[in-house]
């Protein structure tokens, strides 16, 4: 006897959301349409002119992003039924892509899965020298935690040829509470891990802090400035964090390196990283635990010059007295950076936020250069790449921007 398939219940989307999804954008933010999504539904079938248009994974608890696109075509009813099979395939494809592109050839820390850009929205997975850090940017994935762990472990064993046990798995919910990762081993509260990148050793710590000590999305950029650093005798690393750029420069023979960060903890961590690398003992390194504005002012006053300067500020920061925006701050930083450059020196300036496009960042830097009459020009642009692919139509996923001046 033939049983008629039940019609799908669909929900209207804001016209702007429909337009954005058509261009490839994967987010549906909270608005008068999405607030009507039923809280208990795991999946939402969105409609365009009363016809099924997109299959969404639902996150009623997120403050801004109410749902994320899982599919924009095909049989949505069948896709909901076979969701785990589809997820399994996407996990395999994402990890296999890293293996085929030989991402782990020069470093043993990289992204296995990079969220929306790997068609697994709201899920990121790091490989950290045998440790696996799984990050949920939406509560939707918590209900599939065991399934994700099982499949990531299986594919890593098959494709990377490395045994991974539950003791090596860490789960972190990325949210406003800023909680550190939690080990699947109930007896392990945190773990220090030594990783390597282009021959340089670094310490990362899982389970103790919100961030583990290195920005993996910057790794490919470090590799792309090798020639520039090899030509440099001195480096100034502003907003140095735990020193990845400083150490990489030292490994390439830069003999005078100055690292600046307001955090004593990060500077201490940076110096621990230097101690891991015995070849760096003969290289002059200076740590300055102070604000970037203060350090640049003092270096300018002393007439100290550098062949290469890196500025990688957080999108916004606070020195306990006031909060600042990194894009606006370049108006005061850039003249000071220019004064600290040697005659043929270069500066690599970054912006890490999805709220500003590369074009807007470039226009702002060019405007500052023109207004301040600085002898600088943009010669190269840097974006996310390698294990951090870019998804067309999703500017929020292309948050990292760098300009070589």
N, C-alpha and C positions, 0 to 999 in steps of 0.2 A: 504494500500500500504506500503511495507517495505521500510524504509529509511535507507540507509547505513550510519553507524557511520563515521564521519570524522576522518581521521588519525591524531594522535597526532603529533604535531611539537616537536621534541626532540633536545637537545643540548648535545654535547660531553663534557665529563669531563676529567680532567687530570688523567692519569693512577694512580697516587698516591691517588687522591681523591676517585677514585673507590675502591681502596684497603682499604682505611681507612673507607669508608662507610660500606663496607662488614664486617669490624670488629666492627662496631657500632658507629663510629665517626659521629657526626651530622653537622659538619661545612664544607663549601666549601669556601676556601679563594680566594682572588683576584689573578688570574693568567691569562695566555694567553688564556685559555679556558673560564673561567667564565667572563672575561671582554667582551665577545661576547653576554652575556645574554641581551636580549632587555630590556631597562630601564623601559618601561611601563608595562611589564608583571608582574602580581602579583605572579603567580606560574611559575615554570620552571620544565619541565619534562626532567630529565637527562637520557642520553643513555649510554649503555655499548655495544659496538659492534653493534651499530645501533638499539638496542632493548631498549624499555623503562625500566629504571633501578631504578629510584628514583624520588619521587615528592618532590620538594623543595619550600620553601617559600622564596621569593626574597627580598633582601634589597640592591638596587643599591647605596644607600647613605653611607653605612658603609665603613669605611676606609680599613678594613682588611677582614671582613667576608661578602662575597658576597651573600651567601644563606645558609639556614639551612634545614636539612632533616625533612620532615613531614611524609613520608612513604616510605618504600622500597619494598612494595608488594601490590597486589590487582589491582583493576580497577582505574587507576589514573584519568581518565576522570570523573568517577562517584564520586571520592573523591573530586575533585575540585568543582563539582556541589553541593555536600553535605558537604562542608567544615565546615560550622557553626554547623551542627549537630555533626560532629566529634569533633570539638573544645569543644562543650558543654559537650560531654561525657568525654573528657579528664579532663576538669575542675572538673567535679563531681568526677571522679575516684581519682584525686590527693587529693582533700579535704577529701573525704571519707577515704582515706588511713591514714590520720592524726588522724581521729576520731577513726578508728579501732585500731590503735597503741597507743591510749591514750596519744598522744604527749602533750596535754594541761593539763595533770593531775597535773604536778608540776610547770607549768609556763603558764602565759597567754600572751606570745608572742612566735610566731613560724611561720614557713613558711607554707602557704597553698598550694603554688605551687613553685617548685624549678627548673624552666626552663627546659633545655634539659633532666635533670634527671627525670622529670615527663612527658616526651614526649610532652612538650609544649615549644619548643625552643625559647629562648630570652625573656621569660616572667616569672617574679617572683612576688609572692604576699605574703605580710606579714600580719599576724594578730597581732595587738598590743592593747590588752585589749579593743576590740570594735571598734578600728580604723582599716581601711583596706588600706594598702599601696601597690599600683599596680605599678610595675616597668617594663618599656619597655627597653630592651637591643637591640632592633631592631625597626626601624621605621615602619616595616611591621604591627605591632600591633596597631598603632595609628588609622588605618582605621577601626579597630574592637573595638575601645575603649568602646563604649556604650554597645555593645553586651557582652564584657568581664565583665564590671561593673554589668550589669543586672544579668548575670549568677553566678558570684561570690557572690553577695548579696543573691540570691535565695538559693544557696547551703549552705551558712553559716547559713541562717535562718533555713533551714531544718535539717542540720547535727549537727550544734553547738547549735541550738535552741536559737539563739540570733537575735534580730531585728537589722538590719543595714540600715541606711538611707544614702542618697546621701551626706549629711553633714559629714559623717564619712569616705568618700572615698577620697583618695589622689592618684594622678597620677604623676609619675616621669619618665622622659626620662633619662636613664643613658647613659651619653656620655661625650665627652671631654670638653663640656662647664660646666659640674659639676653644673647643676641647681638643686635647691631644689625641693621637691615635691610641687604640686599645688592642693589645695582643690577643690572639685566640688562645694563647697559653695563659691560663689563669694565674700561674705563678710568676709570670714575667710582667713587670710594671714599666720598664723601659730598657732599651738596648742601644749601645753605641756600636756603630758599624763603620768600617773603613771602606770607602769607595775610591775609585780612581777615574780620572778624566784626562785624556791626552798625556798620560804618564805622571800626572800629579795626584797625590793622595789627599783625601779630605776625610774628616770625621762628620758623620751625621748621627743624630740621636732620634730614635723613635720612641714615642710613648711619654715623653717628658714635656714637650712644647707643642704649640699649635703648628709651627713650621719646623721642619726637621734639620735645616742647616745648610741647604744648597738649593738654588733655583735651577731645576733641571731644564726648564724652558729656555734658559740662557746658554746652555751648553753649546748648541750649534752656532750661536753668535760668537762665542769665544773662539771656536775653531776657525771662523771666517776672518778674524782679525790677526791671524798668526803673522802674516807678512809685515803688517804695520808695526806690531810689537817687536818683531825681530830687528827692525831698523831703529828702534828707540833705545836710548840709554837710561831714560828716567820715566817713571809713571806716577801719576797722582790718581788714586782711586777714591772717589767721593761716594758716600753712602755705601761703604765697602761691605757691610753685612759681615759674613764670616770669611771674606777674602778670596773668593774664587778667581776674580780677575787679577788680583794682586799676585797670587801664587802662580797662575798661568803665565803672567809676564815674567816672573822670576825664573820659571822653567825654560823660558825662551832666551834667557841671558840678559834681561833688563837688570842693570846693576844697582839702581837707586829707586826704591819703591816707597811711596808714602800712602798709607791707608787711613781714611777718615770715617769715623762713625760716632754718633752720639751715645751709643749703647756700650757700656763697659763690658757687658756679657758677650756681645758680638766681637768686640776687639780681643777679649780673652780667648774666645773660640778661634778667631783668626790666628792668633799666635800659637795655639795648640796645633792648628793645621800646618803652620810653617814648621813646627817641631817634628811633624811626621815625615818631612822631606829633608833628608840629611844633606842633599846637594845644595840646599839653600843657605848653608851656614856662612858662606863667604859673601853673600849678597846683603847689601845694606837695606834694611827695612825699618821704617818708622811708623809707629801707630799713634794716631792723634784721636783721643777721646773727647771730641768737641763737635759743635755744630759746623756744618759745611761753610756757612757764612763767616763764622769766626776764623776757621782754618784758612779759608781763601784770603781773608783780610790780612791775617798775619803773614802768610806766605808772600802776598803782594808787597807788603811793607818791607819784608826782608829781601825782596828782589829775587826770590827763588823761582826758577823756571823748570818746566817739564816738557819732554818731547811728546808725551801722550797723556791725556787726561780723560778719565771715564767718570760720567755722572749718571748714576742709576737710582734716582730717588723713588721712594714709595709714592703712590698716587696722591696721598695726603699724609701729613705727619704732624706731630706735636712735640714741642720741647717743654711741655708742662705749663708754659706761659701763654702760648697761642697755637692755633691750628693753621696750617698752611697748605696750599695747593701747588703741586709740583710744576704744573704748566705756568702758573702765574709767577712762581719763584724764579723761573729762568730769566726774567727781566732783570733781577739783581745778580743772579749767579753768572750769567753769560759774560758780562764785561769783566768780572773777576777771573773767570776761567781764561778768557783771552789774554789778560795781563799775566797769567801764570804760564803761558805757552812760550816755548822757544820760537825763534824766527820761522822755522819750518814745521812747528809743532802741529799736532792734530788733537781734536777732542771728539769723543764719542758720547753723545747725549741721548738719554733714553726717556721714554714716557711709558708708564705701565698702567693704562686704564682703557676700558672699552668706551668710555664716555667721550673720548676725543679721537677723531680719525687721523690718519697719517697726514692727510692734506691740511687739516687744521693745525696740527702740530708743526708741520713744515712752514706753513704761512706765519705762524706765531714766531718761530725762530727767525725767519727771514725779516719779519717786521722789527724784531729787536735788533738784529744786525744792522738794519738800515737806520733806525732811530738813533742807535748808539754809535753809528759810523765805525763798526768793528770790521777789521780786515779778515773776515771769515766768509767761507762759502760752503755750501753743501756738496759733497763729492760722492756720497754713497748712502743708501738706505738699507735698513735691516728690519726683517720681519721674523715671525715664528717660522720654523721650518723643521725638516727631518722628522723626529718623533712627535712634533707638535704641528700637525698639518693645518692648513687653512681651509675653511668651508666658505664657498662663495655665497654671498647674501647674508652672512652672519658676522657683522663687524665686531660684535661683542667678543667673538672668539678669536679675533685678531688684535688682542689688547697690547701686545708688545711692539713698540716702535723705536727705532734707533736711527740717528742721523750722524754721519761722520762729517765733521767740520774741519 
